[in-house]
């Protein structure tokens, strides 16, 4: 099968190329939004990863999100509809539905994205859903939660640096539960979508089966490093006050990062597991330990 991957130079794209490349022909396609652009697609399947990621520093302009995540997706999907390609996989995000979750997030939830990133992704989803899909084609909109794995950079790396230096975790007072997604599980799902013609088109949340609290995450980190986890229960109101200073002075801890580290964000993957008819290969804790082990190896090389 010839598979075209946009945004293949990123973390997810790199892993997909490696995972799918052993038995498929992979085309890495570098694209960006240009008005009135048309795509002539000669491929069997398209995995659309290209877009603008959420900017935690809030320095990006709103139009950058709409051009990269909505307009570009619209152009590419229009090209897919008139091409001979049979499969279109759009990498959306759970943030296209909800920035905060009260309970468990399912595909049936009423969506209300709050950021330009989430709104633009939801607009792309809505456009895809509004189009008539020609017979024989399959279209999947994937909403992954926080993706991690070897080579990943982000909030988990920030936690690793904290614990590896023997520093205490000061946010122990925040009691939360959240979902994660191992890159291995994501690659497994996408491979199944490509190979299994019986999986119906639609929107699917993607998450590991298990949920963990951030405090549990710190303990897993400590276990990986062979260190005792130091968790401090500092008053949560005081921490939120400090985070507001971070908003203005661009400190490592700001309100948005604090939310990401301490929020409740449980994502249901039951719909996807049901159509797959099989379990995900990696347990959440095992996947996280693999990620942390890669951090340890990379830090030794420096």
C-alpha positions as a Markdown table, in Angstrom:
| # | Residue | x | y | z |
|---|---|---|---|---|
| 1 | Unk | 0.0 | 0.0 | 0.0 |
| 2 | Unk | 1.2 | 3.5 | -0.8 |
| 3 | Unk | 0.7 | 5.7 | 2.2 |
| 4 | Unk | 1.1 | 9.5 | 2.1 |
| 5 | Unk | 1.9 | 11.1 | 5.5 |
| 6 | Unk | 1.8 | 14.8 | 5.9 |
| 7 | Unk | 3.8 | 16.3 | 8.8 |
| 8 | Unk | 6.0 | 13.2 | 8.7 |
| 9 | Unk | 9.0 | 15.0 | 10.2 |
| 10 | Unk | 7.3 | 15.3 | 13.6 |
| 11 | Unk | 7.3 | 12.9 | 16.6 |
| 12 | Unk | 4.1 | 11.0 | 15.5 |
| 13 | Unk | 5.1 | 11.0 | 11.8 |
| 14 | Unk | 8.5 | 9.7 | 12.5 |
| 15 | Unk | 7.2 | 6.8 | 14.5 |
| 16 | Unk | 4.5 | 6.0 | 11.9 |
| 17 | Unk | 7.1 | 6.0 | 9.1 |
| 18 | Unk | 9.2 | 3.5 | 11.1 |
| 19 | Unk | 6.2 | 1.3 | 12.0 |
| 20 | Unk | 4.4 | 1.3 | 8.6 |
| 21 | Unk | 7.5 | 1.5 | 6.4 |
| 22 | Unk | 8.4 | -2.2 | 6.7 |
| 23 | Unk | 5.4 | -3.4 | 4.7 |
| 24 | Unk | 4.2 | -0.3 | 2.8 |
| 25 | Unk | 5.5 | 2.4 | 0.5 |
| 26 | Unk | 5.7 | 5.7 | 2.5 |
| 27 | Unk | 5.6 | 9.1 | 0.9 |
| 28 | Unk | 6.4 | 12.0 | 3.3 |
| 29 | Unk | 4.6 | 15.1 | 2.1 |
| 30 | Unk | 5.6 | 18.5 | 3.3 |
| 31 | Unk | 2.6 | 20.9 | 2.9 |
| 32 | Unk | 1.4 | 24.3 | 4.1 |
| 33 | Unk | -1.6 | 26.4 | 3.4 |
| 34 | Unk | -1.6 | 28.5 | 0.2 |
| 35 | Unk | -4.9 | 30.1 | -1.0 |
| 36 | Unk | -6.6 | 28.3 | -3.9 |
| 37 | Unk | -4.2 | 25.4 | -3.6 |
| 38 | Unk | -5.2 | 22.0 | -5.1 |
| 39 | Unk | -3.7 | 18.6 | -4.3 |
| 40 | Unk | -3.2 | 16.0 | -7.0 |
| 41 | Unk | -3.0 | 12.8 | -4.8 |
| 42 | Unk | -1.7 | 9.6 | -6.2 |
| 43 | Unk | -1.7 | 7.3 | -3.2 |
| 44 | Unk | -3.8 | 4.6 | -1.5 |
| 45 | Unk | -4.1 | 6.2 | 1.9 |
| 46 | Unk | -3.5 | 9.6 | 3.5 |
| 47 | Unk | -2.5 | 10.2 | 7.1 |
| 48 | Unk | -2.8 | 13.9 | 7.7 |
| 49 | Unk | -0.7 | 15.0 | 10.6 |
| 50 | Unk | 0.5 | 18.4 | 9.4 |
| 51 | Unk | -0.8 | 21.4 | 11.3 |
| 52 | Unk | 0.1 | 23.9 | 13.9 |
| 53 | Unk | 0.5 | 22.5 | 17.4 |
| 54 | Unk | -0.9 | 24.2 | 20.5 |
| 55 | Unk | 1.5 | 27.0 | 21.7 |
| 56 | Unk | 1.8 | 27.0 | 25.4 |
| 57 | Unk | 3.6 | 30.3 | 25.4 |
| 58 | Unk | 0.6 | 32.0 | 23.6 |
| 59 | Unk | 2.7 | 33.9 | 21.1 |
| 60 | Unk | 1.1 | 32.6 | 18.0 |
| 61 | Unk | -1.5 | 34.6 | 16.0 |
| 62 | Unk | -5.0 | 33.1 | 15.7 |
| 63 | Unk | -4.9 | 33.0 | 11.9 |
| 64 | Unk | -2.0 | 30.6 | 12.0 |
| 65 | Unk | -4.2 | 28.0 | 13.6 |
| 66 | Unk | -7.0 | 28.4 | 11.2 |
| 67 | Unk | -4.8 | 28.4 | 8.1 |
| 68 | Unk | -2.7 | 25.3 | 9.2 |
| 69 | Unk | -5.4 | 23.3 | 10.9 |
| 70 | Unk | -8.6 | 24.1 | 9.1 |
| 71 | Unk | -7.9 | 25.6 | 5.6 |
| 72 | Unk | -5.1 | 23.2 | 4.8 |
| 73 | Unk | -7.1 | 20.2 | 6.0 |
| 74 | Unk | -10.0 | 21.3 | 3.9 |
| 75 | Unk | -7.8 | 21.6 | 0.8 |
| 76 | Unk | -6.2 | 18.2 | 1.3 |
| 77 | Unk | -9.6 | 16.5 | 2.0 |
| 78 | Unk | -11.0 | 18.0 | -1.2 |
| 79 | Unk | -8.1 | 16.5 | -3.0 |
| 80 | Unk | -8.8 | 13.1 | -1.4 |
| 81 | Unk | -12.5 | 13.1 | -2.4 |
| 82 | Unk | -11.6 | 13.4 | -6.1 |
| 83 | Unk | -8.6 | 11.1 | -6.0 |
| 84 | Unk | -8.3 | 7.3 | -6.2 |
| 85 | Unk | -7.1 | 7.2 | -2.5 |
| 86 | Unk | -9.4 | 5.0 | -0.4 |
| 87 | Unk | -8.5 | 6.0 | 3.2 |
| 88 | Unk | -8.2 | 9.4 | 4.9 |
| 89 | Unk | -7.0 | 9.6 | 8.5 |
| 90 | Unk | -7.1 | 13.1 | 10.1 |
| 91 | Unk | -5.2 | 13.6 | 13.3 |
| 92 | Unk | -7.4 | 15.9 | 15.3 |
| 93 | Unk | -7.3 | 16.2 | 19.1 |
| 94 | Unk | -9.5 | 15.8 | 22.2 |
| 95 | Unk | -9.1 | 19.5 | 22.5 |
| 96 | Unk | -11.4 | 19.9 | 19.5 |
| 97 | Unk | -14.1 | 18.8 | 21.8 |
| 98 | Unk | -13.2 | 19.9 | 25.3 |
| 99 | Unk | -10.5 | 21.8 | 27.2 |
| 100 | Unk | -11.9 | 20.6 | 30.5 |
| 101 | Unk | -13.5 | 17.3 | 31.2 |
| 102 | Unk | -16.1 | 16.7 | 33.9 |
| 103 | Unk | -16.4 | 12.9 | 34.2 |
| 104 | Unk | -15.3 | 10.9 | 31.1 |
| 105 | Unk | -15.0 | 12.3 | 27.6 |
| 106 | Unk | -16.8 | 10.3 | 24.9 |
| 107 | Unk | -17.4 | 10.9 | 21.2 |
| 108 | Unk | -21.0 | 11.7 | 22.0 |
| 109 | Unk | -20.1 | 14.7 | 24.2 |
| 110 | Unk | -21.3 | 18.2 | 23.2 |
| 111 | Unk | -18.1 | 19.9 | 22.0 |
| 112 | Unk | -17.1 | 23.3 | 23.1 |
| 113 | Unk | -13.5 | 24.0 | 22.3 |
| 114 | Unk | -12.1 | 27.2 | 23.9 |
| 115 | Unk | -8.7 | 27.8 | 22.2 |
| 116 | Unk | -7.9 | 28.8 | 18.6 |
| 117 | Unk | -6.1 | 25.5 | 18.3 |
| 118 | Unk | -9.1 | 23.4 | 19.4 |
| 119 | Unk | -11.7 | 25.5 | 17.4 |
| 120 | Unk | -9.7 | 25.2 | 14.2 |
| 121 | Unk | -9.4 | 21.4 | 14.6 |
| 122 | Unk | -13.2 | 21.2 | 15.3 |
| 123 | Unk | -13.9 | 23.3 | 12.1 |
| 124 | Unk | -11.8 | 20.8 | 10.1 |
| 125 | Unk | -13.7 | 17.9 | 11.7 |
| 126 | Unk | -17.0 | 19.6 | 10.8 |
| 127 | Unk | -16.0 | 20.2 | 7.2 |
| 128 | Unk | -15.0 | 16.6 | 6.8 |
| 129 | Unk | -18.2 | 15.3 | 8.3 |
| 130 | Unk | -20.3 | 17.6 | 6.1 |
| 131 | Unk | -19.0 | 16.1 | 2.9 |
| 132 | Unk | -20.5 | 13.2 | 1.1 |
| 133 | Unk | -18.0 | 10.3 | 1.1 |
| 134 | Unk | -17.8 | 8.4 | -2.2 |
| 135 | Unk | -18.5 | 4.7 | -2.1 |
| 136 | Unk | -15.5 | 2.6 | -1.3 |
| 137 | Unk | -13.7 | 5.4 | 0.7 |
| 138 | Unk | -13.1 | 5.4 | 4.5 |
| 139 | Unk | -12.6 | 8.5 | 6.6 |
| 140 | Unk | -11.4 | 8.5 | 10.2 |
| 141 | Unk | -11.1 | 11.5 | 12.5 |
| 142 | Unk | -8.9 | 10.6 | 15.5 |
| 143 | Unk | -8.9 | 12.5 | 18.7 |
| 144 | Unk | -5.8 | 11.5 | 20.7 |
| 145 | Unk | -5.1 | 12.7 | 24.2 |
| 146 | Unk | -1.6 | 13.4 | 25.4 |
| 147 | Unk | 0.8 | 11.4 | 23.2 |
| 148 | Unk | 4.1 | 10.2 | 24.6 |
| 149 | Unk | 6.9 | 7.9 | 23.7 |
| 150 | Unk | 10.7 | 7.7 | 23.1 |
| 151 | Unk | 11.9 | 11.0 | 21.6 |
| 152 | Unk | 8.9 | 12.9 | 22.8 |
| 153 | Unk | 9.3 | 16.5 | 24.1 |
| 154 | Unk | 6.9 | 18.2 | 26.3 |
| 155 | Unk | 5.4 | 18.3 | 29.8 |
| 156 | Unk | 6.5 | 14.7 | 30.6 |
| 157 | Unk | 10.1 | 15.8 | 29.9 |
| 158 | Unk | 9.6 | 18.7 | 32.3 |
| 159 | Unk | 8.5 | 16.2 | 35.0 |
| 160 | Unk | 11.5 | 14.0 | 34.2 |
| 161 | Unk | 13.9 | 16.8 | 34.7 |
| 162 | Unk | 12.3 | 17.7 | 38.1 |
| 163 | Unk | 12.5 | 14.1 | 39.5 |
| 164 | Unk | 15.9 | 13.3 | 38.0 |
| 165 | Unk | 17.4 | 16.2 | 39.9 |
| 166 | Unk | 15.9 | 15.0 | 43.1 |
| 167 | Unk | 13.6 | 18.0 | 43.4 |
| 168 | Unk | 10.2 | 17.6 | 45.1 |
| 169 | Unk | 7.0 | 17.6 | 43.1 |
| 170 | Unk | 5.2 | 20.6 | 44.6 |
| 171 | Unk | 1.7 | 19.9 | 43.2 |
| 172 | Unk | 0.8 | 16.9 | 45.4 |
| 173 | Unk | -2.3 | 18.7 | 46.7 |
| 174 | Unk | -3.9 | 18.5 | 43.2 |
| 175 | Unk | -5.8 | 15.2 | 43.1 |
| 176 | Unk | -6.6 | 14.2 | 39.5 |
| 177 | Unk | -7.1 | 11.4 | 37.0 |
| 178 | Unk | -6.0 | 11.7 | 33.4 |
| 179 | Unk | -5.6 | 9.6 | 30.3 |
| 180 | Unk | -2.4 | 9.2 | 28.3 |
| 181 | Unk | -1.6 | 7.7 | 24.9 |
| 182 | Unk | 1.5 | 5.6 | 24.1 |
| 183 | Unk | 2.9 | 6.2 | 20.6 |
| 184 | Unk | 3.0 | 2.4 | 20.2 |
| 185 | Unk | -0.8 | 2.2 | 20.9 |
| 186 | Unk | -1.4 | 5.1 | 18.4 |
| 187 | Unk | 0.6 | 3.4 | 15.7 |
| 188 | Unk | -1.2 | 0.1 | 16.4 |
| 189 | Unk | -4.6 | 1.8 | 16.0 |
| 190 | Unk | -3.6 | 3.5 | 12.7 |
| 191 | Unk | -2.2 | 0.3 | 11.3 |
| 192 | Unk | -5.5 | -1.5 | 12.1 |
| 193 | Unk | -7.5 | 1.3 | 10.4 |
| 194 | Unk | -5.4 | 0.9 | 7.3 |
| 195 | Unk | -5.7 | -2.9 | 7.1 |
| 196 | Unk | -9.2 | -3.6 | 8.4 |
| 197 | Unk | -11.8 | -2.6 | 5.9 |
| 198 | Unk | -14.6 | -3.5 | 8.3 |
| 199 | Unk | -13.9 | -0.6 | 10.7 |
| 200 | Unk | -16.5 | 2.1 | 9.9 |
| 201 | Unk | -15.7 | 5.7 | 9.2 |
| 202 | Unk | -16.2 | 8.1 | 12.0 |
| 203 | Unk | -14.8 | 10.0 | 15.0 |
| 204 | Unk | -12.7 | 8.1 | 17.5 |
| 205 | Unk | -11.1 | 9.0 | 20.8 |
| 206 | Unk | -7.7 | 7.4 | 21.2 |
| 207 | Unk | -6.3 | 6.8 | 24.6 |
| 208 | Unk | -4.6 | 4.0 | 26.7 |
| 209 | Unk | -6.9 | 1.8 | 28.6 |
| 210 | Unk | -5.7 | 2.9 | 32.0 |
| 211 | Unk | -5.8 | 6.3 | 33.7 |
| 212 | Unk | -3.2 | 7.7 | 36.2 |
| 213 | Unk | -3.0 | 10.7 | 38.5 |
| 214 | Unk | -0.1 | 13.0 | 38.2 |
| 215 | Unk | 1.1 | 11.9 | 41.6 |
| 216 | Unk | 1.1 | 8.3 | 40.4 |
| 217 | Unk | 3.0 | 9.5 | 37.3 |
| 218 | Unk | 5.7 | 11.0 | 39.6 |
| 219 | Unk | 6.0 | 7.6 | 41.4 |
| 220 | Unk | 6.4 | 5.8 | 38.1 |
| 221 | Unk | 9.1 | 8.3 | 37.2 |
| 222 | Unk | 10.9 | 7.7 | 40.5 |
| 223 | Unk | 10.7 | 4.0 | 40.0 |
| 224 | Unk | 12.3 | 4.3 | 36.5 |
| 225 | Unk | 15.1 | 6.5 | 37.9 |
| 226 | Unk | 15.6 | 4.4 | 41.0 |
| 227 | Unk | 14.8 | 7.4 | 43.2 |
| 228 | Unk | 12.4 | 8.0 | 46.0 |
| 229 | Unk | 9.6 | 10.3 | 44.9 |
| 230 | Unk | 9.3 | 13.5 | 46.9 |
| 231 | Unk | 5.7 | 14.8 | 46.7 |
| 232 | Unk | 4.8 | 18.0 | 48.6 |
| 233 | Unk | 1.2 | 19.0 | 49.3 |
| 234 | Unk | 1.5 | 22.8 | 49.0 |
| 235 | Unk | -1.8 | 24.7 | 49.2 |
| 236 | Unk | -3.3 | 24.6 | 45.7 |
| 237 | Unk | -4.6 | 28.2 | 45.9 |
| 238 | Unk | -1.0 | 29.4 | 46.5 |
| 239 | Unk | 0.3 | 27.4 | 43.5 |
| 240 | Unk | -2.4 | 28.9 | 41.2 |
| 241 | Unk | -1.4 | 32.4 | 42.5 |
| 242 | Unk | 2.3 | 31.6 | 41.5 |
| 243 | Unk | 1.2 | 30.3 | 38.1 |
| 244 | Unk | -0.5 | 33.7 | 37.3 |
| 245 | Unk | 2.9 | 35.3 | 37.8 |
| 246 | Unk | 4.2 | 32.8 | 35.2 |
| 247 | Unk | 1.6 | 34.1 | 32.7 |
| 248 | Unk | 3.1 | 37.6 | 32.8 |
| 249 | Unk | 6.8 | 36.8 | 33.2 |
| 250 | Unk | 7.0 | 33.7 | 30.9 |
| 251 | Unk | 8.1 | 31.4 | 33.7 |
| 252 | Unk | 8.2 | 27.6 | 33.3 |
| 253 | Unk | 5.0 | 27.3 | 35.4 |
| 254 | Unk | 2.0 | 29.3 | 34.0 |
| 255 | Unk | -1.7 | 28.8 | 34.3 |
| 256 | Unk | -2.0 | 26.7 | 31.2 |
| 257 | Unk | 0.8 | 24.4 | 32.0 |
| 258 | Unk | -0.5 | 24.0 | 35.6 |
| 259 | Unk | -3.8 | 23.0 | 34.1 |
| 260 | Unk | -2.2 | 20.4 | 31.8 |
| 261 | Unk | -0.2 | 19.0 | 34.7 |
| 262 | Unk | -3.0 | 18.8 | 37.3 |
| 263 | Unk | -6.3 | 18.7 | 35.4 |
| 264 | Unk | -8.8 | 15.8 | 35.4 |
| 265 | Unk | -8.9 | 14.6 | 31.8 |
| 266 | Unk | -10.2 | 11.1 | 31.4 |
| 267 | Unk | -10.9 | 10.0 | 27.8 |
| 268 | Unk | -12.9 | 6.9 | 26.9 |
| 269 | Unk | -11.5 | 4.7 | 24.2 |
| 270 | Unk | -14.4 | 2.2 | 24.3 |
| 271 | Unk | -15.7 | 3.0 | 20.8 |
| 272 | Unk | -12.3 | 2.3 | 19.2 |
| 273 | Unk | -11.7 | -0.9 | 21.3 |
| 274 | Unk | -15.1 | -2.1 | 20.3 |
| 275 | Unk | -14.6 | -1.7 | 16.5 |
| 276 | Unk | -11.0 | -3.1 | 16.7 |
| 277 | Unk | -12.2 | -6.2 | 18.5 |
| 278 | Unk | -8.8 | -6.6 | 20.2 |
| 279 | Unk | -6.9 | -5.0 | 23.0 |
| 280 | Unk | -4.2 | -2.3 | 22.8 |
| 281 | Unk | -0.7 | -3.8 | 23.0 |
| 282 | Unk | 0.8 | -1.5 | 25.6 |
| 283 | Unk | -0.4 | -0.9 | 29.2 |
| 284 | Unk | -0.3 | 2.8 | 30.2 |
| 285 | Unk | 2.3 | 2.4 | 32.9 |
| 286 | Unk | 4.6 | 0.3 | 30.7 |
| 287 | Unk | 4.3 | 2.8 | 27.9 |
| 288 | Unk | 5.2 | 5.7 | 30.3 |
| 289 | Unk | 8.2 | 3.8 | 31.7 |
| 290 | Unk | 9.5 | 3.3 | 28.1 |
| 291 | Unk | 9.2 | 7.1 | 27.6 |
| 292 | Unk | 11.0 | 7.8 | 30.8 |
| 293 | Unk | 13.7 | 5.3 | 30.0 |
| 294 | Unk | 14.3 | 7.1 | 26.7 |
| 295 | Unk | 14.7 | 10.4 | 28.6 |
| 296 | Unk | 17.3 | 8.7 | 30.9 |
| 297 | Unk | 19.3 | 7.4 | 27.9 |
| 298 | Unk | 19.2 | 10.8 | 26.1 |
| 299 | Unk | 20.4 | 12.6 | 29.2 |
| 300 | Unk | 23.3 | 10.2 | 29.6 |
| 301 | Unk | 24.4 | 11.1 | 26.1 |
| 302 | Unk | 24.6 | 14.8 | 26.8 |
